[in-house]
Amino acid sequence: MSDEFGLIASDEADVPGDEWEEIDVSDTEADRIARRRDREFDDFRKRLKDADQFKVEQSVFDDATFAAIYKLVQDGYIDAFGGPISTGKEANVYEALGEEGRDVAAKIYRINASNFRHMRDYLEGDPRFEGIGHDKKQVVLAWTQKEFANLSRARQAGVRVPEPIAVERNVLVMELVGLVEDRARRLAEVNVENPQTAYEVVREYMRRLYSAGLVHGDLSEYNMIIHEGELVVIDLGQAVTVHHPNADEFLRRDCTNVAKFFSRQGLETAGDDVYEFVTTADPDPSGAPNDPSEADETDADDAGVNEED
């Protein structure tokens, strides 16, 4: 597949670090800033709370969340906030301005997330998160770091995902794929002109994730977007390692979702076919992507997806 469509040669992908390292959910500098409540932070907090895009969130963003944003601003990852891109039960995503005027997305998870139990289902059994108790704050902080780690691992494995930039407490800064006024569209929303090519891209992404020791866990046409000819996998917060007790169940569900979508596009495929293809890769605990086969080179114009309805 072409570089423009997001697939790079497997042997060009970087080797991630140790996937199984413990993730620290103890207090961060943002928590310490929130406790100190000095004048500079208080002024920043008041300005942010008075901003139109945050007024409706005053009841759900605690002081430590504002301190996390404050710390990201201090560190140069965020220069200014724009409007909301999406509002969900667990998190809000905002357009922001990053280093050197780069457009970025700031994903802010609510500590009082309504799907707290749903988060625990994906964290429990993941060796990176052993010892996470029932404390809601720790679960949400772990989830935020988990998404950052999963994005990093997927990107290093040669899968096109939003580039993770920084994480502080319950705030994740990442590449903004498409602007608010030029929203990247989900695979479910576009006209798939060449389903076979798009199907091969999705299968290869899944196999590279599996080779790097990850299973997406919620993959469907609603968690893949198209922007400027690239197919981008999003929402990796719930992705689990292959050592998770439910990893195989999650993978089979992903395979079934992908097969059903492309079957509706006219292809003869089934979940078992996708599963067999994906699992030809042997997961490497070090995260090094194996190279089960090289994808065929395809012109960008033949990438298989048309962003027009």
N, C-alpha and C positions, 0 to 999 in steps of 0.2 A: 504494500500500500504506500501511497505517497507520504512524504514528510508533512506536506501541507495538511493532510487529513489526520495527522496526529500519530501515525505509527512510525517509529524509528527502528532501525535494525537492532535486534535484540543484543548483539554483541557491542553496540554503542551505548547501551544503558549503563548507568553507574551502578556500583554495588552498594546497597544500603548498609547501614551499620547493624548492630545486633538488635534483632527485632524483639527479643525477649527481655530487654532491660525493664526494670521496675520503673513505673512512672510515679513521680513525686506529686502528691496532692496536698502537701503541707502549705501553710500560709506563704504567700508570695509577697514581694515588695508592695504590691497593690493593697494587700491587707494591712500592712504596716502604715502605708500612707493614709488609709481610711481611718486607722486608729489615732494617728497623730492629729489629723484634721487641722493642719496649719492654714494660715490665711490664704496662701497661694492656691492650695487645693480647694478650699471652700469657695473662693472666687470662681475657679474653673467649674466646679460642680454646679454652682448657681447659674453660670452662663449656659452650661449644657442643658440643665433642667428647663431653662427658659426658652431654649431653642424650639421652634415649632415641631421639628421631627421627633422631639423627645417628650413633649408635654404630656402625651397620653401614656407614657411609660413610667411616670414618676412613682406609681404604686408598685411596680414590679422590678425596677432597677435599684438595687441597694447601693449604699455608699461605696462598698468595695468594688462594685461594677464600675461606677464612675471613676474610682481610683485606678482601675485597670486601664480604662480609656486614657486617663491622665498620664499613666506611666508609658503607654504606647505613644502618646504625643511627645512626651519628654524624650523618648528614645528615637524619635524621628520616623516612626513607622506610619503615623497619621498626622497630617497637617491640618485637615479640615473635614467636616462631615457634610454629606449631602443628604438627600432624601432617602426614605426607606425603599428597598428593592422588593422585599417580601416580609410578611409578618406571619409567623406560625405559632403553634402551641408551645413549642420548645424554644424557639429562637427568632430574633428579628435580624434581617440582613440590611445593612445600610451601604449606600455608595459613599466612598470617602476618597480623599486625596492623599496619596502617599509620597514617598521620597521622589524628588525630582519631578513633581507634578504628575506622577503616575496614578491612574485611576485604580483603586483597590476596593475590595468588599470587606466590611467589618461585620462579622457574624457574632451576635451577642446572645449567649444562652441565658435563659432565666434560671435563677437558682430554684425558684418555685415552679419548675417545669411540671406540666400536667401529666406527662408520660414518663414519670420517674421510674415506675416499675418496668416499663418497656426498655428504658436504658439499662437497667440492671440485668435484664435477660441477655443482653449482648456483652456486658462487661464480665459477668460471672462465668468463669471457665476460661477466660482469656488470660494466659500466663503473664501478660504485661501488667495486669491489674489485680493481682493477688493481694488480699488484705484490705480491699475496699469494703468498708462496712456499710451500714444502713444510713449513714449520714447523708442527707440530700445534697448538701453543699459539696461534699467530697465526690459523690457520684457525678454531679454536673461538671465539676472541674476535671475529673478523670475523662469524662466523655469529650470535653473540649480538647484536651491533650491527645486523646485517642484519634480524633478526626485529623488533627495536625500530623500526627505520626503516620496515619494511614495515607494521607495525601502525599507525604514525603516518600513513603515506600512505593506507592503506586507510580509516582512520577519517576523515581529512580529505576523502576522496572520497565520503563518505556511506555507507560499508559498515559494518555492525555487526560489530565485532571487539572483543576485550578491549582496554580502554584501556591503552596503555603508560604507565608511570609513571616508571620510572628504569632505567638500565642502568649497571652497574659491572663491568668486566672480563667474566667469564663468568656473571654473575648478572643476570637480568632480572626486574624487579618490574612487575606488571601487575594490572589489575582481576581480581578473583576472580568468575567468573560461576558462581553457585551455590555453596553451602557443602558441606563434606565430607558432612554428614549429609543434605543435600538436593541431591544431585549433579545438575547439568544433564545432560540425556540427549542422546545423539547422534541425529541424524536417522534413522539405521538402527534405532534402538531404539523409536521412537514410532509411533503409529498416525496416518498421514497421511489426515485426513478429507477434505480438499479438495486433491488433488494438483495441480490446475491452478494454484491460487493459490500454493502452495509453490514450484512450478516457476517461476512468473513472478518470484518473489522471488529465487530462486537465480540465474536468468538475469540479472536486473537487477544483482545484486551482482557477477557476473562481468564484466558490461559496464562497470560503474563502475570496477572494478579495472583493466580494460584501458584505459579512457579516461584513467586516471591513470598509465598506463605500467607496469602490473604484471600478471603472470600468476601465479596461485596455485601451480600446478605439481604439486599433490597433492590436488586437490579431489575429494571424494566424500562419500557420506552419513556417512562416519566422521570427517570433518573439519568437520562442521557440527553445532552443538548447539542445543537448544531450552531456553530458560529464561524462565519468566514470559511466555510468548506471543511471545518474540523468537527469531528464527533468527540465530544468531551463528556467524560463520566463525572457525575457530581454526587453529592450526599454520601460521603464515605464515613460518616460518623459511626454508623453501626457495623462497619466491616470488621470481621473477626479473623483471628489467625486460624490456620488449618488445625491447630491443636485444640481449638474450642470444641467442647463436647457436642455442639449442635452444628459444627461447620459443614458436615456433609449434608445435613437436612437443608441448611441455608443455601448451599451450592445447588442442590437439586431443584430447589424452588426458583433460584435465579435462572437456571437452565430452562425450566418449564416456561417461565415468563418470557424469556427471549424467544424460545421456539414458537410459542403461541403468537407472539407479535409478528414474526416473520412468516408464519404459516398464513396469517391473514393477508400478508403481502404476496402470497402466491407460491411460496417456496415449500418444498416437501422436506420437512424437518420435524424433529420431535425432541423433547427434553433429554431423552436418553442419548440422542445423537450429539447434542451440545455437551452433555456431561462427559461422554467418552472422549471428545476432542479436548476439552479443557484438562482432564485428568491424565492426559498423556504426558504432561509435565510432572516431574517429581519436585515437590516443594523443597526448597533449600532453607534450612533453619537460619542460615546466615543472611538470607534475603537476596542472595545472588540470583538474578533471573537466569533460569536455564534457557536454552535455545532449541526448543523442540523442532522448529522449522522456521525458515525465513518466509515472511509474507511476500506475495507477488507484488512487483512494482505496478502501480496504477496511476494514470494521469489524474490530476486533481479534478478535471472536468468529468471524469468517470467515477468519482467517489461514491456515487450511488444515492445521493440525497440532494433534493432541491428545496431550498428554503422557502420557495413560493408555494402557496396553497394550490 
